[in-house]
Amino acid sequence: MKTDKAYDLFKERLSIRAVPLDDKTAQRLFDAFNQSSAVNIYAEMESIVLTIKECFEHVEKVDDAFITYVQSYYKSLNPSRIGKLMVKNKTHQSFETELFKKPTFITKYGFTECMKYHDELEQSYHDKYHELLYKGEVVETDNHIIKTIIDPLANQYKQKIINYQKDDEGG
């Protein structure tokens, strides 16, 4: 009986927050959180509902992967953490040095081309973050973000601009 009251409250909170879920999906999400929640479902309900609402920004359809994604997102660091970590990260700084500070690339290809690579890299950080969540991976530490997202992608993009220059020079 307690679960029924909790579920009714959950549905009410979803409605108040204008989260467009059908009954079946709402029940599946409720069950998933109710079973995995280390704390009382009542205590976490508002936070869970807000997480579900945020997750709608990153999905095209609500399916099994969405349930996994929402649970991972709830337990993970906010994706805004990526931006805070990348500006202090040595691997990311090395990429930016290659792109903007060494006279070769920016002089030869211009600011617009540099920004294209810079923006692509930032987007790839966020894409990778969301990809991990869809796989059920919880991104819960700064070190996890650095080792699985920022370092490998910054190195990949640094190599990409080095190769772009070599290819352009015919080498």
Rosetta blueprint (number, residue, H / E / L):
1 M L
2 K H
3 T H
4 D H
5 K H
6 A H
7 Y H
8 D H
9 L H
10 F H
11 K H
12 E H
13 R H
14 L H
15 S H
16 I H
17 R L
18 A L
19 V L
20 P L
21 L L
22 D L
23 D H
24 K H
25 T H
26 A H
27 Q H
28 R H
29 L H
30 F H
31 D H
32 A H
33 F H
34 N H
35 Q H
36 S H
37 S L
38 A L
39 V L
40 N L
41 I H
42 Y H
43 A H
44 E H
45 M H
46 E H
47 S H
48 I H
49 V H
50 L H
51 T H
52 I H
53 K H
54 E H
55 C H
56 F H
57 E H
58 H H
59 V L
60 E L
61 K L
62 V L
63 D L
64 D H
65 A H
66 F H
67 I H
68 T H
69 Y H
70 V H
71 Q H
72 S H
73 Y H
74 Y H
75 K H
76 S L
77 L L
78 N L
79 P L
80 S H
81 R H
82 I H
83 G H
84 K H
85 L H
86 M H
87 V L
88 K L
89 N L
90 K H
91 T H
92 H H
93 Q H
94 S H
95 F H
96 E H
97 T H
98 E H
99 L H
100 F H
101 K H
102 K L
103 P H
104 T H
105 F H
106 I H
107 T H
108 K H
109 Y H
110 G H
111 F H
112 T H
113 E H
114 C H
115 M H
116 K H
117 Y H
118 H H
119 D H
120 E H
121 L H
122 E H
123 Q H
124 S H
125 Y H
126 H H
127 D H
128 K H
129 Y H
130 H H
131 E H
132 L H
133 L H
134 Y H
135 K L
136 G L
137 E L
138 V L
139 V L
140 E L
141 T L
142 D H
143 N H
144 H H
145 I H
146 I H
147 K H
148 T H
149 I H
150 I H
151 D H
152 P H
153 L H
154 A H
155 N H
156 Q H
157 Y H
158 K H
159 Q H
160 K H
161 I H
162 I H
163 N H
164 Y H
165 Q H
166 K H
167 D H
168 D H
169 E L
170 G L
171 G L
